[in-house]
Amino acid sequence: MSASWHERLLGGFRKTSDRLMGNLAGLSAARLDEETLDEIEEALIASDLGPETAARVRARLAEGQYERNMEELGIRLVVAEEVERSLAKVAKPLEIEAFPRPQVILVIGVNGSGKTTTIAKLAKTLVEQDYGVMLAAGDTFRAAAIGQLRTWAERIGVPIVSGAEGGDAAGIVYEAVKQATATGIDVLIVDTAGRLQNKRELMDELAKIRRVLGRLNPEAPHDVVLVLDATTGQNALNQIEVFKETAGVTGLVMTKLDGTARGGVLVAAAERYGLPIHAIGVGETADDLRGFDANEVARIIAGVDQGRNLR
């Protein structure tokens, strides 16, 4: 029997939850002096939840509205409330609303982040929602990326526009938009090159793609979705910074939230950048990429009783 989505989330955030409980073990809010509050704040930062969330939890505890004998569970309940507050603002599914069609979604991210697999999962989900979907293999830098996307398109049963390795990515996108428009496709998902070794080259390529799109549809691209690998921790935040500058990111997808991931980075990204997080991935199958409930994820990260009402 396959695991439920909730069980997969439990597994995906286990490392962060265990780390948080380990860092808070033995701490008590019975003495809410500066030293104790500093220890709690440091424990939260060490758990990858980010300095912003850690500072808010510290401030909440310092307000003095809590019982003086609050133990570790009480601290974690406050953590859950503040994590939910961070995630609730950004948990936003990708909406297909563009008119005229197609809605053009540029998908960006470094090589190895799970970008191509994420495109396939997203395409499959949209097909199941009765949208017409087309893929464009705009990562012409790697032959493997083109081949992988063609394979996924065949499996899912959607059309793809692709070319040869080293070809003109903007030309591929131009042809894809023309075909998608002519055939009444709802959503065009465009893969893009993931190299960061030369930011200027990447920026120029993305700018060229944008110019081509603008000539065909002034509103395109409608979405620029950055795929992040949760196992990279702090480096995922650095990637947001770079891609915001080079690509005008409008939303995020966090992948590889498995038992090895530092899932707290999801909270840190939400707090620091406030970009919509459209979906999270907790495995390799198409069903492992979904939107998420901020309350559920917050309870799991904080390691509190699943039956508790934290609102």
Secondary structure as a PSIPRED ss2 file (coil, helix, strand):
# PSIPRED VFORMAT (PSIPRED V4.0)

   1 M C   1.000  0.000  0.000
   2 S C   1.000  0.000  0.000
   3 A C   1.000  0.000  0.000
   4 S C   1.000  0.000  0.000
   5 W H   0.000  1.000  0.000
   6 H H   0.000  1.000  0.000
   7 E H   0.000  1.000  0.000
   8 R H   0.000  1.000  0.000
   9 L H   0.000  1.000  0.000
  10 L H   0.000  1.000  0.000
  11 G H   0.000  1.000  0.000
  12 G H   0.000  1.000  0.000
  13 F C   1.000  0.000  0.000
  14 R H   0.000  1.000  0.000
  15 K H   0.000  1.000  0.000
  16 T H   0.000  1.000  0.000
  17 S H   0.000  1.000  0.000
  18 D H   0.000  1.000  0.000
  19 R H   0.000  1.000  0.000
  20 L H   0.000  1.000  0.000
  21 M H   0.000  1.000  0.000
  22 G H   0.000  1.000  0.000
  23 N H   0.000  1.000  0.000
  24 L H   0.000  1.000  0.000
  25 A C   1.000  0.000  0.000
  26 G C   1.000  0.000  0.000
  27 L C   1.000  0.000  0.000
  28 S C   1.000  0.000  0.000
  29 A C   1.000  0.000  0.000
  30 A C   1.000  0.000  0.000
  31 R C   1.000  0.000  0.000
  32 L C   1.000  0.000  0.000
  33 D C   1.000  0.000  0.000
  34 E H   0.000  1.000  0.000
  35 E H   0.000  1.000  0.000
  36 T H   0.000  1.000  0.000
  37 L H   0.000  1.000  0.000
  38 D H   0.000  1.000  0.000
  39 E H   0.000  1.000  0.000
  40 I H   0.000  1.000  0.000
  41 E H   0.000  1.000  0.000
  42 E H   0.000  1.000  0.000
  43 A H   0.000  1.000  0.000
  44 L H   0.000  1.000  0.000
  45 I H   0.000  1.000  0.000
  46 A H   0.000  1.000  0.000
  47 S C   1.000  0.000  0.000
  48 D C   1.000  0.000  0.000
  49 L C   1.000  0.000  0.000
  50 G C   1.000  0.000  0.000
  51 P H   0.000  1.000  0.000
  52 E H   0.000  1.000  0.000
  53 T H   0.000  1.000  0.000
  54 A H   0.000  1.000  0.000
  55 A H   0.000  1.000  0.000
  56 R H   0.000  1.000  0.000
  57 V H   0.000  1.000  0.000
  58 R H   0.000  1.000  0.000
  59 A H   0.000  1.000  0.000
  60 R H   0.000  1.000  0.000
  61 L H   0.000  1.000  0.000
  62 A H   0.000  1.000  0.000
  63 E C   1.000  0.000  0.000
  64 G C   1.000  0.000  0.000
  65 Q C   1.000  0.000  0.000
  66 Y C   1.000  0.000  0.000
  67 E C   1.000  0.000  0.000
  68 R C   1.000  0.000  0.000
  69 N C   1.000  0.000  0.000
  70 M C   1.000  0.000  0.000
  71 E C   1.000  0.000  0.000
  72 E H   0.000  1.000  0.000
  73 L H   0.000  1.000  0.000
  74 G H   0.000  1.000  0.000
  75 I H   0.000  1.000  0.000
  76 R H   0.000  1.000  0.000
  77 L H   0.000  1.000  0.000
  78 V H   0.000  1.000  0.000
  79 V H   0.000  1.000  0.000
  80 A H   0.000  1.000  0.000
  81 E H   0.000  1.000  0.000
  82 E H   0.000  1.000  0.000
  83 V H   0.000  1.000  0.000
  84 E H   0.000  1.000  0.000
  85 R H   0.000  1.000  0.000
  86 S H   0.000  1.000  0.000
  87 L H   0.000  1.000  0.000
  88 A H   0.000  1.000  0.000
  89 K C   1.000  0.000  0.000
  90 V C   1.000  0.000  0.000
  91 A E   0.000  0.000  1.000
  92 K C   1.000  0.000  0.000
  93 P C   1.000  0.000  0.000
  94 L C   1.000  0.000  0.000
  95 E C   1.000  0.000  0.000
  96 I C   1.000  0.000  0.000
  97 E C   1.000  0.000  0.000
  98 A C   1.000  0.000  0.000
  99 F C   1.000  0.000  0.000
 100 P C   1.000  0.000  0.000
 101 R C   1.000  0.000  0.000
 102 P C   1.000  0.000  0.000
 103 Q E   0.000  0.000  1.000
 104 V E   0.000  0.000  1.000
 105 I E   0.000  0.000  1.000
 106 L E   0.000  0.000  1.000
 107 V E   0.000  0.000  1.000
 108 I E   0.000  0.000  1.000
 109 G C   1.000  0.000  0.000
 110 V C   1.000  0.000  0.000
 111 N C   1.000  0.000  0.000
 112 G C   1.000  0.000  0.000
 113 S C   1.000  0.000  0.000
 114 G C   1.000  0.000  0.000
 115 K H   0.000  1.000  0.000
 116 T H   0.000  1.000  0.000
 117 T H   0.000  1.000  0.000
 118 T H   0.000  1.000  0.000
 119 I H   0.000  1.000  0.000
 120 A H   0.000  1.000  0.000
 121 K H   0.000  1.000  0.000
 122 L H   0.000  1.000  0.000
 123 A H   0.000  1.000  0.000
 124 K H   0.000  1.000  0.000
 125 T H   0.000  1.000  0.000
 126 L H   0.000  1.000  0.000
 127 V H   0.000  1.000  0.000
 128 E H   0.000  1.000  0.000
 129 Q C   1.000  0.000  0.000
 130 D C   1.000  0.000  0.000
 131 Y C   1.000  0.000  0.000
 132 G C   1.000  0.000  0.000
 133 V E   0.000  0.000  1.000
 134 M E   0.000  0.000  1.000
 135 L E   0.000  0.000  1.000
 136 A E   0.000  0.000  1.000
 137 A E   0.000  0.000  1.000
 138 G C   1.000  0.000  0.000
 139 D C   1.000  0.000  0.000
 140 T C   1.000  0.000  0.000
 141 F C   1.000  0.000  0.000
 142 R C   1.000  0.000  0.000
 143 A H   0.000  1.000  0.000
 144 A H   0.000  1.000  0.000
 145 A H   0.000  1.000  0.000
 146 I H   0.000  1.000  0.000
 147 G H   0.000  1.000  0.000
 148 Q H   0.000  1.000  0.000
 149 L H   0.000  1.000  0.000
 150 R H   0.000  1.000  0.000
 151 T H   0.000  1.000  0.000
 152 W H   0.000  1.000  0.000
 153 A H   0.000  1.000  0.000
 154 E H   0.000  1.000  0.000
 155 R H   0.000  1.000  0.000
 156 I H   0.000  1.000  0.000
 157 G C   1.000  0.000  0.000
 158 V C   1.000  0.000  0.000
 159 P C   1.000  0.000  0.000
 160 I E   0.000  0.000  1.000
 161 V E   0.000  0.000  1.000
 162 S C   1.000  0.000  0.000
 163 G C   1.000  0.000  0.000
 164 A C   1.000  0.000  0.000
 165 E C   1.000  0.000  0.000
 166 G C   1.000  0.000  0.000
 167 G C   1.000  0.000  0.000
 168 D C   1.000  0.000  0.000
 169 A H   0.000  1.000  0.000
 170 A H   0.000  1.000  0.000
 171 G H   0.000  1.000  0.000
 172 I H   0.000  1.000  0.000
 173 V H   0.000  1.000  0.000
 174 Y H   0.000  1.000  0.000
 175 E H   0.000  1.000  0.000
 176 A H   0.000  1.000  0.000
 177 V H   0.000  1.000  0.000
 178 K H   0.000  1.000  0.000
 179 Q H   0.000  1.000  0.000
 180 A H   0.000  1.000  0.000
 181 T H   0.000  1.000  0.000
 182 A H   0.000  1.000  0.000
 183 T C   1.000  0.000  0.000
 184 G C   1.000  0.000  0.000
 185 I C   1.000  0.000  0.000
 186 D C   1.000  0.000  0.000
 187 V E   0.000  0.000  1.000
 188 L E   0.000  0.000  1.000
 189 I E   0.000  0.000  1.000
 190 V E   0.000  0.000  1.000
 191 D E   0.000  0.000  1.000
 192 T C   1.000  0.000  0.000
 193 A C   1.000  0.000  0.000
 194 G C   1.000  0.000  0.000
 195 R C   1.000  0.000  0.000
 196 L C   1.000  0.000  0.000
 197 Q C   1.000  0.000  0.000
 198 N C   1.000  0.000  0.000
 199 K H   0.000  1.000  0.000
 200 R H   0.000  1.000  0.000
 201 E H   0.000  1.000  0.000
 202 L H   0.000  1.000  0.000
 203 M H   0.000  1.000  0.000
 204 D H   0.000  1.000  0.000
 205 E H   0.000  1.000  0.000
 206 L H   0.000  1.000  0.000
 207 A H   0.000  1.000  0.000
 208 K H   0.000  1.000  0.000
 209 I H   0.000  1.000  0.000
 210 R H   0.000  1.000  0.000
 211 R H   0.000  1.000  0.000
 212 V H   0.000  1.000  0.000
 213 L H   0.000  1.000  0.000
 214 G H   0.000  1.000  0.000
 215 R H   0.000  1.000  0.000
 216 L H   0.000  1.000  0.000
 217 N C   1.000  0.000  0.000
 218 P C   1.000  0.000  0.000
 219 E C   1.000  0.000  0.000
 220 A C   1.000  0.000  0.000
 221 P C   1.000  0.000  0.000
 222 H C   1.000  0.000  0.000
 223 D E   0.000  0.000  1.000
 224 V E   0.000  0.000  1.000
 225 V E   0.000  0.000  1.000
 226 L E   0.000  0.000  1.000
 227 V E   0.000  0.000  1.000
 228 L E   0.000  0.000  1.000
 229 D E   0.000  0.000  1.000
 230 A H   0.000  1.000  0.000
 231 T H   0.000  1.000  0.000
 232 T H   0.000  1.000  0.000
 233 G C   1.000  0.000  0.000
 234 Q H   0.000  1.000  0.000
 235 N H   0.000  1.000  0.000
 236 A H   0.000  1.000  0.000
 237 L H   0.000  1.000  0.000
 238 N H   0.000  1.000  0.000
 239 Q H   0.000  1.000  0.000
 240 I H   0.000  1.000  0.000
 241 E H   0.000  1.000  0.000
 242 V H   0.000  1.000  0.000
 243 F H   0.000  1.000  0.000
 244 K H   0.000  1.000  0.000
 245 E H   0.000  1.000  0.000
 246 T H   0.000  1.000  0.000
 247 A H   0.000  1.000  0.000
 248 G C   1.000  0.000  0.000
 249 V C   1.000  0.000  0.000
 250 T C   1.000  0.000  0.000
 251 G E   0.000  0.000  1.000
 252 L E   0.000  0.000  1.000
 253 V E   0.000  0.000  1.000
 254 M E   0.000  0.000  1.000
 255 T E   0.000  0.000  1.000
 256 K C   1.000  0.000  0.000
 257 L C   1.000  0.000  0.000
 258 D C   1.000  0.000  0.000
 259 G C   1.000  0.000  0.000
 260 T C   1.000  0.000  0.000
 261 A C   1.000  0.000  0.000
 262 R C   1.000  0.000  0.000
 263 G C   1.000  0.000  0.000
 264 G C   1.000  0.000  0.000
 265 V H   0.000  1.000  0.000
 266 L H   0.000  1.000  0.000
 267 V H   0.000  1.000  0.000
 268 A H   0.000  1.000  0.000
 269 A H   0.000  1.000  0.000
 270 A H   0.000  1.000  0.000
 271 E H   0.000  1.000  0.000
 272 R H   0.000  1.000  0.000
 273 Y H   0.000  1.000  0.000
 274 G C   1.000  0.000  0.000
 275 L C   1.000  0.000  0.000
 276 P C   1.000  0.000  0.000
 277 I E   0.000  0.000  1.000
 278 H E   0.000  0.000  1.000
 279 A E   0.000  0.000  1.000
 280 I E   0.000  0.000  1.000
 281 G E   0.000  0.000  1.000
 282 V C   1.000  0.000  0.000
 283 G C   1.000  0.000  0.000
 284 E C   1.000  0.000  0.000
 285 T C   1.000  0.000  0.000
 286 A H   0.000  1.000  0.000
 287 D H   0.000  1.000  0.000
 288 D H   0.000  1.000  0.000
 289 L E   0.000  0.000  1.000
 290 R E   0.000  0.000  1.000
 291 G C   1.000  0.000  0.000
 292 F C   1.000  0.000  0.000
 293 D C   1.000  0.000  0.000
 294 A H   0.000  1.000  0.000
 295 N H   0.000  1.000  0.000
 296 E H   0.000  1.000  0.000
 297 V H   0.000  1.000  0.000
 298 A H   0.000  1.000  0.000
 299 R H   0.000  1.000  0.000
 300 I H   0.000  1.000  0.000
 301 I H   0.000  1.000  0.000
 302 A H   0.000  1.000  0.000
 303 G C   1.000  0.000  0.000
 304 V C   1.000  0.000  0.000
 305 D C   1.000  0.000  0.000
 306 Q C   1.000  0.000  0.000
 307 G C   1.000  0.000  0.000
 308 R C   1.000  0.000  0.000
 309 N C   1.000  0.000  0.000
 310 L C   1.000  0.000  0.000
 311 R C   1.000  0.000  0.000
